Amino acid sequence: MLRTRFQDQLKQSLHAKDEIAVSTLRLIIAAMKDRDIAVRSKGNWEGISDDEILSMLQSMIKQRNESIKMYEVGNRPELAAREASEIRVIETFLPEQLTAEEIKTAIESAVVSVNATGIKDMGKVIGELKAKYTGQMDFSKVSGMVKERLAG
């Protein structure tokens, strides 16, 4: 389970005095706890699932990529480098990412699976992909590919 891996890795990073890993892991754990608290109001006392944690991690990577761009524009390479280091720590918890060819195959499979005929079925296709490939692909990029496939 990812929760256990976060705690174990935090302990290892503390012993290794890896400042970036420690701070990144603490951010991950805090974000996870925030989301756990949010779902309690809906009657979920177990906390968020591993799939939701993977989605959260991908969001964290996306935020850091945006920050890197802003730091580079602002001529702050040291801050951009720190964000990149945090991304590397977060990525260690994600499953291996699918290649472009594997993503195309997954999109085709999802289109067939939900009998998608046009753009109006895009939500169904994305839902199918999220159900099967959470954490394995960047859905912000995949949505453009799905849209292109359904438009064509």
DSSP file (Angstrom, degrees, kcal/mol; ACC not computed):
  #  RESIDUE AA STRUCTURE BP1 BP2  ACC     N-H-->O    O-->H-N    N-H-->O    O-->H-N    TCO  KAPPA ALPHA  PHI   PSI    X-CA   Y-CA   Z-CA
    1    1 A M     >        0   0    0      0, 0.0     4,-1.7     0, 0.0     3,-0.4   0.000 360.0 360.0 360.0 142.1    0.0    0.0    0.0
    2    2 A L  H  >  +     0   0    0      1,-0.2     4,-2.5     2,-0.2     5,-0.2   0.850 360.0  61.9 -62.0 -37.0    1.3    3.5   -0.9
    3    3 A R  H  > S+     0   0    0      1,-0.2     4,-1.9     2,-0.2    -1,-0.2   0.914 106.0  46.2 -57.6 -43.7    0.7    4.9    2.6
    4    4 A T  H  > S+     0   0    0     -3,-0.4     4,-2.8     1,-0.2    -1,-0.2   0.895 110.2  53.7 -66.1 -40.5    3.1    2.4    4.1
    5    5 A R  H  X S+     0   0    0     -4,-1.7     4,-2.7     1,-0.2     5,-0.2   0.893 106.8  52.4 -61.9 -39.2    5.7    3.2    1.4
    6    6 A F  H  X S+     0   0    0     -4,-2.5     4,-2.3     2,-0.2    -1,-0.2   0.944 112.5  44.4 -61.0 -47.6    5.5    6.9    2.1
    7    7 A Q  H  X S+     0   0    0     -4,-1.9     4,-2.2     2,-0.2    -2,-0.2   0.917 114.9  48.2 -64.7 -44.0    6.1    6.3    5.8
    8    8 A D  H  X S+     0   0    0     -4,-2.8     4,-2.2     1,-0.2    -1,-0.2   0.921 113.4  47.2 -62.5 -44.2    9.0    3.9    5.2
    9    9 A Q  H  X S+     0   0    0     -4,-2.7     4,-2.7    -5,-0.2    -1,-0.2   0.865 109.1  54.8 -67.2 -35.4   10.6    6.1    2.7
   10   10 A L  H  X S+     0   0    0     -4,-2.3     4,-2.4    -5,-0.2    -1,-0.2   0.928 108.7  48.4 -62.2 -44.7   10.3    9.1    5.0
   11   11 A K  H  X S+     0   0    0     -4,-2.2     4,-2.2     1,-0.2    -2,-0.2   0.928 113.1  47.5 -60.9 -45.0   12.1    7.2    7.8
   12   12 A Q  H  X S+     0   0    0     -4,-2.2     4,-2.1     1,-0.2    -2,-0.2   0.906 112.4  49.3 -62.6 -41.7   14.8    6.2    5.3
   13   13 A S  H  X>S+     0   0    0     -4,-2.7     5,-2.4     2,-0.2     4,-0.6   0.863 109.0  52.6 -67.6 -36.2   15.2    9.8    4.1
   14   14 A L  H ><5S+     0   0    0     -4,-2.4     3,-0.7     2,-0.2    -1,-0.2   0.923 111.4  46.4 -63.6 -43.9   15.4   11.1    7.6
   15   15 A H  H 3<5S+     0   0    0     -4,-2.2    -2,-0.2     1,-0.2    -1,-0.2   0.867 114.5  47.3 -65.4 -36.0   18.2    8.7    8.4
   16   16 A A  H 3<5S-     0   0    0     -4,-2.1    -1,-0.2    -5,-0.2    -2,-0.2   0.532 107.3-129.0 -82.0  -5.8   20.0    9.6    5.1
   17   17 A K  T <<5 +     0   0    0     -3,-0.7     2,-1.2    -4,-0.6    -3,-0.2   0.882  46.5 164.8  56.4  41.3   19.5   13.3    5.9
   18   18 A D     >< -     0   0    0     -5,-2.4     4,-2.6     1,-0.2    -1,-0.2  -0.751  16.9-171.4 -90.2  93.6   18.0   13.8    2.4
   19   19 A E  H  > S+     0   0    0     -2,-1.2     4,-2.5     1,-0.2     5,-0.2   0.868  79.5  47.6 -57.9 -44.6   16.4   17.2    2.9
   20   20 A I  H  > S+     0   0    0      2,-0.2     4,-2.6     1,-0.2    -1,-0.2   0.925 113.4  47.4 -67.3 -44.0   14.5   17.3   -0.4
   21   21 A A  H  > S+     0   0    0      2,-0.2     4,-2.7     1,-0.2     5,-0.2   0.917 112.5  50.3 -63.5 -42.1   13.1   13.8   -0.1
   22   22 A V  H  X S+     0   0    0     -4,-2.6     4,-2.3     2,-0.2    -2,-0.2   0.946 113.9  43.5 -61.6 -49.0   12.0   14.5    3.5
   23   23 A S  H  X S+     0   0    0     -4,-2.5     4,-1.9     1,-0.2    -1,-0.2   0.897 115.3  49.2 -66.5 -38.6   10.2   17.7    2.7
   24   24 A T  H  X S+     0   0    0     -4,-2.6     4,-2.4    -5,-0.2    -1,-0.2   0.921 111.8  48.4 -65.6 -43.8    8.6   16.3   -0.4
   25   25 A L  H  X S+     0   0    0     -4,-2.7     4,-2.7     1,-0.2     5,-0.2   0.879 109.6  52.5 -65.3 -37.1    7.4   13.2    1.5
   26   26 A R  H  X S+     0   0    0     -4,-2.3     4,-2.3    -5,-0.2    -1,-0.2   0.891 109.5  49.9 -65.0 -37.6    6.0   15.4    4.2
   27   27 A L  H  X S+     0   0    0     -4,-1.9     4,-2.6     2,-0.2    -2,-0.2   0.918 111.3  48.9 -64.1 -43.0    4.1   17.4    1.6
   28   28 A I  H  X S+     0   0    0     -4,-2.4     4,-2.5     2,-0.2    -2,-0.2   0.941 112.8  46.9 -61.2 -48.3    2.7   14.2    0.1
   29   29 A I  H  X S+     0   0    0     -4,-2.7     4,-2.4     1,-0.2    -1,-0.2   0.897 112.8  49.6 -63.5 -40.7    1.6   12.9    3.5
   30   30 A A  H  X S+     0   0    0     -4,-2.3     4,-2.3     2,-0.2    -1,-0.2   0.919 111.7  48.1 -64.4 -43.5    0.0   16.2    4.4
   31   31 A A  H  X S+     0   0    0     -4,-2.6     4,-2.1     1,-0.2    -2,-0.2   0.897 111.8  50.7 -63.7 -39.5   -1.9   16.4    1.1
   32   32 A M  H  X S+     0   0    0     -4,-2.5     4,-2.3     2,-0.2    16,-0.3   0.916 110.2  48.9 -64.2 -43.2   -3.0   12.8    1.5
   33   33 A K  H  X S+     0   0    0     -4,-2.4     4,-2.4     2,-0.2    -2,-0.2   0.886 108.5  54.3 -64.8 -38.5   -4.3   13.5    5.0
   34   34 A D  H  X S+     0   0    0     -4,-2.3     4,-2.0     1,-0.2    -1,-0.2   0.923 111.2  45.0 -59.4 -43.8   -6.1   16.6    3.8
   35   35 A R  H  X S+     0   0    0     -4,-2.1     4,-1.9     2,-0.2    -2,-0.2   0.864 109.7  55.3 -70.2 -35.0   -7.9   14.5    1.2
   36   36 A D  H  X S+     0   0    0     -4,-2.3     4,-1.0     1,-0.2    -2,-0.2   0.931 109.4  47.3 -59.8 -45.3   -8.7   11.8    3.8
   37   37 A I  H >X S+     0   0    0     -4,-2.4     4,-0.7     1,-0.2     3,-0.5   0.894 109.1  54.9 -63.3 -40.6  -10.3   14.4    6.0
   38   38 A A  H >< S+     0   0    0     -4,-2.0     3,-0.6     1,-0.2    -1,-0.2   0.869 107.7  48.5 -62.8 -37.5  -12.3   15.8    3.0
   39   39 A V  H ><>S+     0   0    0     -4,-1.9     5,-1.9     1,-0.2     3,-1.1   0.667  94.6  74.6 -80.6 -13.9  -13.8   12.3    2.2
   40   40 A R  H X<5S+     0   0    0     -4,-1.0     3,-2.1    -3,-0.5    -1,-0.2   0.860  87.2  62.2 -62.7 -33.4  -14.8   11.7    5.8
   41   41 A S  T <<5S+     0   0    0     -4,-0.7    -1,-0.3    -3,-0.6    -2,-0.2   0.715 100.9  54.1 -65.4 -18.0  -17.7   14.1    5.3
   42   42 A K  T < 5S-     0   0    0     -3,-1.1    -1,-0.3    -4,-0.2    -2,-0.2   0.282 128.2 -98.6 -96.6   8.9  -19.0   11.8    2.7
   43   43 A G  T < 5S+     0   0    0     -3,-2.1     2,-1.0     1,-0.2    -3,-0.2   0.540  82.3 133.1  89.6   6.3  -18.9    8.8    5.1
   44   44 A N      < +     0   0    0     -5,-1.9     3,-0.3     1,-0.2    -1,-0.2  -0.791  20.8 167.8 -94.5 100.8  -15.6    7.4    3.9
   45   45 A W        +     0   0    0     -2,-1.0    -1,-0.2     1,-0.2    -5,-0.1   0.537  67.3  70.1 -90.0  -7.4  -13.7    6.6    7.1
   46   46 A E  S    S-     0   0    0      1,-0.2    -1,-0.2    -7,-0.1     2,-0.1   0.740  99.6-128.3 -79.9 -24.0  -11.0    4.6    5.3
   47   47 A G        -     0   0    0     -3,-0.3    -1,-0.2   -11,-0.2   -11,-0.1  -0.430  47.1 -30.7  97.4-179.8   -9.4    7.5    3.5
   48   48 A I        -     0   0    0    -16,-0.3   -12,-0.1    -2,-0.1     2,-0.0  -0.364  67.8-112.4 -74.7 153.5   -8.7    7.9   -0.2
   49   49 A S     >  -     0   0    0      1,-0.1     4,-2.1    -2,-0.1     5,-0.1  -0.239  28.0-103.6 -79.0 169.3   -7.8    4.9   -2.3
   50   50 A D  H  > S+     0   0    0      1,-0.2     4,-2.6     2,-0.2     5,-0.2   0.873 123.1  55.5 -60.5 -37.2   -4.5    4.1   -3.9
   51   51 A D  H  > S+     0   0    0      1,-0.2     4,-2.1     2,-0.2    -1,-0.2   0.906 108.3  47.5 -62.7 -40.4   -5.9    5.2   -7.3
   52   52 A E  H  > S+     0   0    0      2,-0.2     4,-2.2     1,-0.2    -1,-0.2   0.859 110.6  52.4 -68.3 -34.3   -6.8    8.6   -5.8
   53   53 A I  H  X S+     0   0    0     -4,-2.1     4,-2.5     2,-0.2    -2,-0.2   0.920 108.8  50.1 -65.3 -43.1   -3.4    8.9   -4.2
   54   54 A L  H  X S+     0   0    0     -4,-2.6     4,-2.1     1,-0.2    -2,-0.2   0.902 110.4  49.9 -61.3 -40.8   -1.8    8.2   -7.6
   55   55 A S  H  X S+     0   0    0     -4,-2.1     4,-2.0     2,-0.2    -1,-0.2   0.904 109.8  51.2 -63.3 -41.3   -4.0   10.9   -9.1
   56   56 A M  H  X S+     0   0    0     -4,-2.2     4,-2.2     1,-0.2    -2,-0.2   0.906 108.4  51.8 -61.4 -42.6   -2.9   13.3   -6.4
   57   57 A L  H  X S+     0   0    0     -4,-2.5     4,-2.1     1,-0.2    -1,-0.2   0.897 108.3  51.0 -63.1 -40.1    0.7   12.5   -7.1
   58   58 A Q  H  X S+     0   0    0     -4,-2.1     4,-2.3     1,-0.2    -1,-0.2   0.883 108.9  51.6 -65.3 -36.7    0.2   13.3  -10.8
   59   59 A S  H  X S+     0   0    0     -4,-2.0     4,-2.5     2,-0.2    -1,-0.2   0.897 108.0  52.2 -64.4 -39.2   -1.4   16.6   -9.9
   60   60 A M  H  X S+     0   0    0     -4,-2.2     4,-2.0     2,-0.2    -2,-0.2   0.889 109.6  49.0 -64.0 -39.0    1.6   17.4   -7.7
   61   61 A I  H  X S+     0   0    0     -4,-2.1     4,-2.4     2,-0.2    -2,-0.2   0.917 110.0  51.5 -65.7 -42.7    4.0   16.7  -10.6
   62   62 A K  H  X S+     0   0    0     -4,-2.3     4,-2.1     1,-0.2    -2,-0.2   0.919 109.2  50.5 -60.3 -43.9    1.9   18.9  -12.9
   63   63 A Q  H  X S+     0   0    0     -4,-2.5     4,-2.1     1,-0.2    -1,-0.2   0.906 111.1  48.8 -60.1 -42.5    2.0   21.7  -10.3
   64   64 A R  H  X S+     0   0    0     -4,-2.0     4,-2.4     2,-0.2    -1,-0.2   0.868 107.8  53.7 -69.1 -35.4    5.8   21.4  -10.1
   65   65 A N  H  X S+     0   0    0     -4,-2.4     4,-1.9     2,-0.2    -1,-0.2   0.903 109.6  48.8 -63.3 -39.8    6.2   21.4  -13.8
   66   66 A E  H  X S+     0   0    0     -4,-2.1     4,-2.0     1,-0.2    -2,-0.2   0.897 110.8  50.8 -65.6 -39.2    4.2   24.6  -14.0
   67   67 A S  H  X S+     0   0    0     -4,-2.1     4,-2.8     2,-0.2     5,-0.2   0.893 106.1  55.3 -64.5 -39.8    6.4   26.1  -11.3
   68   68 A I  H  X S+     0   0    0     -4,-2.4     4,-2.5     1,-0.2    -1,-0.2   0.931 107.4  49.7 -58.9 -45.5    9.6   25.1  -13.1
   69   69 A K  H  X S+     0   0    0     -4,-1.9     4,-2.2     1,-0.2    -1,-0.2   0.921 112.5  47.2 -59.5 -43.8    8.4   27.0  -16.2
   70   70 A M  H  X S+     0   0    0     -4,-2.0     4,-2.1     1,-0.2    -2,-0.2   0.894 112.1  49.5 -66.4 -39.6    7.6   30.1  -14.1
   71   71 A Y  H  <>S+     0   0    0     -4,-2.8     5,-3.0     2,-0.2    -1,-0.2   0.877 110.1  51.1 -67.3 -37.1   11.0   29.9  -12.3
   72   72 A E  H ><5S+     0   0    0     -4,-2.5     3,-1.2    -5,-0.2    -2,-0.2   0.913 110.7  48.0 -66.4 -40.9   12.8   29.6  -15.6
   73   73 A V  H 3<5S+     0   0    0     -4,-2.2    -2,-0.2     1,-0.3    -1,-0.2   0.884 112.6  49.8 -63.7 -37.9   11.0   32.6  -17.0
   74   74 A G  T 3<5S-     0   0    0     -4,-2.1    -1,-0.3    -5,-0.2    -2,-0.2   0.334 116.3-116.8 -84.2   8.0   11.9   34.5  -13.7
   75   75 A N  T < 5S+     0   0    0     -3,-1.2    -3,-0.2     1,-0.1     3,-0.1   0.922  71.7 135.2  56.7  49.7   15.5   33.5  -14.0
   76   76 A R    >>< +     0   0    0     -5,-3.0     4,-1.9    -8,-0.2     3,-0.7  -0.596  17.5 163.1-122.8  68.3   15.5   31.4  -10.8
   77   77 A P  H 3> S+     0   0    0      0, 0.0     4,-2.4     0, 0.0     5,-0.2   0.796  71.8  59.8 -61.2 -30.2   17.3   28.2  -11.9
   78   78 A E  H 3> S+     0   0    0      2,-0.2     4,-1.6     1,-0.2     5,-0.1   0.886 108.2  44.5 -67.0 -37.0   18.0   27.1   -8.3
   79   79 A L  H <> S+     0   0    0     -3,-0.7     4,-2.2     2,-0.2    -1,-0.2   0.869 112.3  52.1 -73.3 -36.4   14.3   27.0   -7.5
   80   80 A A  H  X S+     0   0    0     -4,-1.9     4,-2.2     1,-0.2    -2,-0.2   0.897 108.5  51.8 -63.4 -39.8   13.5   25.2  -10.8
   81   81 A A  H  X S+     0   0    0     -4,-2.4     4,-2.0     2,-0.2    -1,-0.2   0.886 108.2  51.0 -65.4 -38.4   16.2   22.6   -9.9
   82   82 A R  H  X S+     0   0    0     -4,-1.6     4,-2.2     2,-0.2    -1,-0.2   0.923 109.4  49.9 -64.8 -43.5   14.5   22.1   -6.5
   83   83 A E  H  X S+     0   0    0     -4,-2.2     4,-2.1     1,-0.2    -2,-0.2   0.905 109.8  51.6 -60.7 -40.9   11.1   21.6   -8.1
   84   84 A A  H  X S+     0   0    0     -4,-2.2     4,-1.9     1,-0.2    -1,-0.2   0.883 108.3  51.8 -63.7 -37.9   12.7   19.1  -10.5
   85   85 A S  H  X S+     0   0    0     -4,-2.0     4,-1.7     1,-0.2    -1,-0.2   0.895 108.3  51.2 -64.8 -39.8   14.2   17.2   -7.6
   86   86 A E  H  X S+     0   0    0     -4,-2.2     4,-2.5     1,-0.2    -2,-0.2   0.890 106.8  54.4 -64.2 -38.6   10.8   17.0   -5.9
   87   87 A I  H  X S+     0   0    0     -4,-2.1     4,-2.8     1,-0.2    -1,-0.2   0.918 105.5  53.0 -60.4 -43.0    9.4   15.6   -9.1
   88   88 A R  H  X S+     0   0    0     -4,-1.9     4,-0.8     1,-0.2    -1,-0.2   0.886 109.7  48.6 -61.3 -38.2   12.0   12.8   -9.1
   89   89 A V  H >< S+     0   0    0     -4,-1.7     3,-0.7     1,-0.2     4,-0.3   0.937 113.1  46.8 -65.9 -46.3   11.0   11.9   -5.5
   90   90 A I  H >< S+     0   0    0     -4,-2.5     3,-1.9     1,-0.2     4,-0.4   0.897 105.7  59.7 -63.2 -40.9    7.3   11.9   -6.4
   91   91 A E  H >< S+     0   0    0     -4,-2.8     3,-1.2     1,-0.3    -1,-0.2   0.747  89.1  72.2 -62.9 -23.1    7.8    9.8   -9.5
   92   92 A T  T << S+     0   0    0     -4,-0.8    -1,-0.3    -3,-0.7    -2,-0.2   0.728  98.6  49.3 -64.7 -18.3    9.4    7.0   -7.5
   93   93 A F  T <  S+     0   0    0     -3,-1.9    -1,-0.3    -4,-0.3    -2,-0.2   0.525  95.1  88.6 -97.5  -7.2    5.9    6.2   -6.2
   94   94 A L  S <  S-     0   0    0     -3,-1.2     3,-0.1    -4,-0.4    42,-0.1  -0.642  82.8-111.5 -89.6 147.6    4.2    6.1   -9.6
   95   95 A P        -     0   0    0      0, 0.0    -1,-0.1     0, 0.0    -2,-0.1  -0.279  56.9 -68.7 -66.7 165.2    3.9    3.0  -11.7
   96   96 A E        -     0   0    0      1,-0.1     2,-0.1    41,-0.0    -5,-0.0  -0.317  59.2-116.1 -58.0 134.1    5.9    2.9  -14.9
   97   97 A Q        -     0   0    0     -3,-0.1    40,-0.2     1,-0.1     2,-0.1  -0.450  27.4-112.0 -75.6 144.8    4.5    5.4  -17.4
   98   98 A L        -     0   0    0     38,-2.8    -1,-0.1    -2,-0.1     2,-0.1  -0.437  30.5-116.7 -73.2 148.4    3.1    4.1  -20.6
   99   99 A T     >  -     0   0    0     -2,-0.1     4,-2.3     1,-0.1     5,-0.2  -0.318  31.0-102.1 -76.1 167.9    4.9    4.9  -23.9
  100  100 A A  H  > S+     0   0    0      1,-0.2     4,-2.2     2,-0.2     5,-0.1   0.894 124.8  50.1 -58.6 -40.6    3.2    7.0  -26.6
  101  101 A E  H  > S+     0   0    0      1,-0.2     4,-2.1     2,-0.2    -1,-0.2   0.901 110.0  49.4 -66.7 -40.8    2.4    3.8  -28.6
  102  102 A E  H  > S+     0   0    0      2,-0.2     4,-2.4     1,-0.2    -1,-0.2   0.862 109.5  52.8 -66.2 -35.3    0.9    2.1  -25.5
  103  103 A I  H  X S+     0   0    0     -4,-2.3     4,-2.6     2,-0.2    -2,-0.2   0.923 108.1  50.1 -65.8 -43.3   -1.2    5.1  -24.8
  104  104 A K  H  X S+     0   0    0     -4,-2.2     4,-2.4     1,-0.2    -2,-0.2   0.912 111.9  48.2 -60.3 -42.4   -2.6    5.1  -28.4
  105  105 A T  H  X S+     0   0    0     -4,-2.1     4,-2.4     2,-0.2    -1,-0.2   0.906 111.3  50.3 -64.3 -41.4   -3.4    1.4  -28.0
  106  106 A A  H  X S+     0   0    0     -4,-2.4     4,-2.5     2,-0.2    -2,-0.2   0.892 110.1  50.4 -64.1 -39.8   -5.1    2.1  -24.7
  107  107 A I  H  X S+     0   0    0     -4,-2.6     4,-2.7     2,-0.2    -2,-0.2   0.936 110.7  48.9 -63.8 -46.2   -7.2    4.9  -26.2
  108  108 A E  H  X S+     0   0    0     -4,-2.4     4,-2.2     1,-0.2    -2,-0.2   0.924 111.9  49.2 -58.0 -45.3   -8.3    2.6  -29.1
  109  109 A S  H  X S+     0   0    0     -4,-2.4     4,-2.6     1,-0.2    -1,-0.2   0.906 112.2  47.7 -61.4 -43.2   -9.2   -0.1  -26.7
  110  110 A A  H  X S+     0   0    0     -4,-2.5     4,-2.2     2,-0.2    -2,-0.2   0.891 109.4  53.4 -66.6 -39.5  -11.2    2.4  -24.5
  111  111 A V  H  <>S+     0   0    0     -4,-2.7     5,-2.3     1,-0.2     4,-0.4   0.925 114.1  42.2 -60.3 -45.0  -13.0    3.8  -27.6
  112  112 A V  H ><5S+     0   0    0     -4,-2.2     3,-0.9     3,-0.2    -2,-0.2   0.909 111.6  56.2 -66.7 -42.5  -14.1    0.3  -28.7
  113  113 A S  H 3<5S+     0   0    0     -4,-2.6    -2,-0.2     1,-0.3    -1,-0.2   0.864 116.7  33.5 -60.2 -40.1  -15.0   -0.6  -25.1
  114  114 A V  T 3<5S-     0   0    0     -4,-2.2    -1,-0.3    -5,-0.1    -2,-0.2   0.349 106.9-121.7 -99.4   6.5  -17.4    2.3  -24.6
  115  115 A N  T < 5 -     0   0    0     -3,-0.9     2,-0.2    -4,-0.4    -3,-0.2   0.906  40.7-170.1  53.9  46.6  -18.6    2.3  -28.2
  116  116 A A      < +     0   0    0     -5,-2.3    -1,-0.2    -6,-0.2     3,-0.1  -0.475  19.8 171.6 -70.8 133.9  -17.5    5.9  -28.6
  117  117 A T        -     0   0    0      1,-0.2     2,-0.3    -2,-0.2    -1,-0.1   0.541  58.9 -11.1-118.8 -14.0  -18.7    7.6  -31.8
  118  118 A G  S >  S-     0   0    0     34,-0.0     3,-2.1     1,-0.0    -1,-0.2  -0.949  87.8 -62.8-168.1-174.3  -17.8   11.2  -31.4
  119  119 A I  G >  S+     0   0    0      1,-0.3     3,-2.2    -2,-0.3     4,-0.3   0.796 118.3  69.7 -56.3 -31.9  -16.7   14.0  -29.1
  120  120 A K  G 3  S+     0   0    0      1,-0.3     3,-0.3     2,-0.1    -1,-0.3   0.706  96.7  54.1 -62.8 -17.7  -19.8   13.7  -26.9
  121  121 A D  G <> S+     0   0    0     -3,-2.1     4,-2.0     1,-0.2    -1,-0.3   0.294  75.5 104.5 -96.9   8.4  -18.4   10.3  -25.7
  122  122 A M  H <> S+     0   0    0     -3,-2.2     4,-2.7     1,-0.2     5,-0.2   0.893  76.8  54.2 -59.0 -41.9  -15.0   11.8  -24.6
  123  123 A G  H  > S+     0   0    0     -3,-0.3     4,-2.4    -4,-0.3    -1,-0.2   0.879 107.7  50.4 -60.0 -39.5  -16.0   11.7  -20.9
  124  124 A K  H  > S+     0   0    0     -3,-0.3     4,-2.3     2,-0.2    -1,-0.2   0.914 111.7  47.7 -64.6 -43.1  -16.8    7.9  -21.2
  125  125 A V  H  X S+     0   0    0     -4,-2.0     4,-2.4     2,-0.2    -2,-0.2   0.934 113.4  46.7 -64.8 -46.7  -13.4    7.2  -22.9
  126  126 A I  H  X S+     0   0    0     -4,-2.7     4,-2.7     1,-0.2     5,-0.2   0.904 111.6  52.7 -62.5 -40.8  -11.4    9.2  -20.3
  127  127 A G  H  X S+     0   0    0     -4,-2.4     4,-2.0    -5,-0.2    -1,-0.2   0.907 109.3  49.0 -60.1 -42.7  -13.4    7.5  -17.5
  128  128 A E  H  X S+     0   0    0     -4,-2.3     4,-1.4     2,-0.2    -1,-0.2   0.910 112.4  48.0 -63.2 -43.4  -12.5    4.1  -18.9
  129  129 A L  H  X S+     0   0    0     -4,-2.4     4,-3.3     1,-0.2    -2,-0.2   0.901 110.8  50.8 -65.4 -41.2   -8.8    5.1  -19.2
  130  130 A K  H  X S+     0   0    0     -4,-2.7     4,-0.9     1,-0.2    -1,-0.2   0.872 107.2  54.7 -65.4 -35.7   -8.7    6.5  -15.7
  131  131 A A  H  < S+     0   0    0     -4,-2.0    -1,-0.2    -5,-0.2    -2,-0.2   0.858 122.1  27.5 -64.8 -34.4  -10.3    3.2  -14.4
  132  132 A K  H  < S+     0   0    0     -4,-1.4    -2,-0.2    -3,-0.2    -1,-0.2   0.761 130.3  31.9 -99.5 -28.4   -7.5    1.1  -16.0
  133  133 A Y  H >X  +     0   0    0     -4,-3.3     3,-2.4    -5,-0.2     4,-0.6   0.069  67.5 154.6-126.8  25.7   -4.5    3.4  -16.2
  134  134 A T  T 3< S+     0   0    0     -4,-0.9     4,-0.1     1,-0.3   -79,-0.1  -0.338  79.4  12.3 -57.5 130.7   -4.5    5.8  -13.2
  135  135 A G  T 34 S+     0   0    0      2,-0.4    -1,-0.3   -81,-0.1     3,-0.1   0.299 111.9  84.0  86.4  -9.6   -0.9    6.8  -12.5
  136  136 A Q  T <4 S+     0   0    0     -3,-2.4   -38,-2.8     1,-0.2     2,-0.3   0.512  93.4  29.3-104.3  -6.7    0.4    5.4  -15.7
  137  137 A M  S  < S-     0   0    0     -4,-0.6     2,-0.9   -40,-0.2    -2,-0.4  -0.993  78.9-110.8-150.9 155.3   -0.4    8.3  -18.0
  138  138 A D    >>  -     0   0    0     -2,-0.3     4,-2.3     1,-0.2     3,-0.9  -0.777  27.3-162.9 -88.2 107.1   -0.7   12.1  -17.9
  139  139 A F  H 3> S+     0   0    0     -2,-0.9     4,-2.1     1,-0.3    -1,-0.2   0.708  84.5  65.1 -70.2 -19.7   -4.4   12.7  -18.5
  140  140 A S  H 3> S+     0   0    0      2,-0.2     4,-0.6     1,-0.2    -1,-0.3   0.876 112.3  35.9 -67.8 -34.6   -4.0   16.3  -19.4
  141  141 A K  H <> S+     0   0    0     -3,-0.9     4,-1.4     2,-0.2     3,-0.4   0.856 115.3  55.6 -81.2 -38.0   -2.0   15.2  -22.5
  142  142 A V  H  X S+     0   0    0     -4,-2.3     4,-2.7     1,-0.2     5,-0.2   0.850  98.1  62.2 -65.1 -35.1   -4.2   12.1  -23.1
  143  143 A S  H  X S+     0   0    0     -4,-2.1     4,-2.5     1,-0.2    -1,-0.2   0.885 103.2  50.1 -61.3 -37.1   -7.4   14.1  -23.2
  144  144 A G  H  X S+     0   0    0     -4,-0.6     4,-2.3    -3,-0.4    -1,-0.2   0.887 110.9  49.4 -64.6 -39.0   -6.0   16.0  -26.3
  145  145 A M  H  X S+     0   0    0     -4,-1.4     4,-2.2     2,-0.2    -2,-0.2   0.883 111.6  48.6 -67.7 -38.6   -5.2   12.7  -27.9
  146  146 A V  H  X S+     0   0    0     -4,-2.7     4,-2.7     2,-0.2     5,-0.2   0.924 111.1  50.5 -66.3 -44.0   -8.7   11.3  -27.2
  147  147 A K  H  X S+     0   0    0     -4,-2.5     4,-2.0     1,-0.2    -2,-0.2   0.917 111.2  48.4 -59.8 -44.4  -10.3   14.4  -28.6
  148  148 A E  H  X S+     0   0    0     -4,-2.3     4,-1.5     1,-0.2    -1,-0.2   0.907 112.5  49.0 -62.0 -42.4   -8.2   14.2  -31.7
  149  149 A R  H  < S+     0   0    0     -4,-2.2    -2,-0.2     1,-0.2    -1,-0.2   0.902 113.9  45.0 -65.6 -41.7   -9.1   10.5  -32.1
  150  150 A L  H  < S+     0   0    0     -4,-2.7   -31,-0.3     1,-0.2    -1,-0.2   0.789 112.3  51.7 -76.1 -26.1  -12.8   11.1  -31.6
  151  151 A A  H  <        0   0    0     -4,-2.0    -1,-0.2    -5,-0.2    -2,-0.2   0.795 360.0 360.0 -76.2 -28.3  -12.9   14.1  -34.0
  152  152 A G     <        0   0    0     -4,-1.5    -1,-0.2    -5,-0.2    -2,-0.2   0.453 360.0 360.0 -88.5 360.0  -11.2   12.2  -36.7
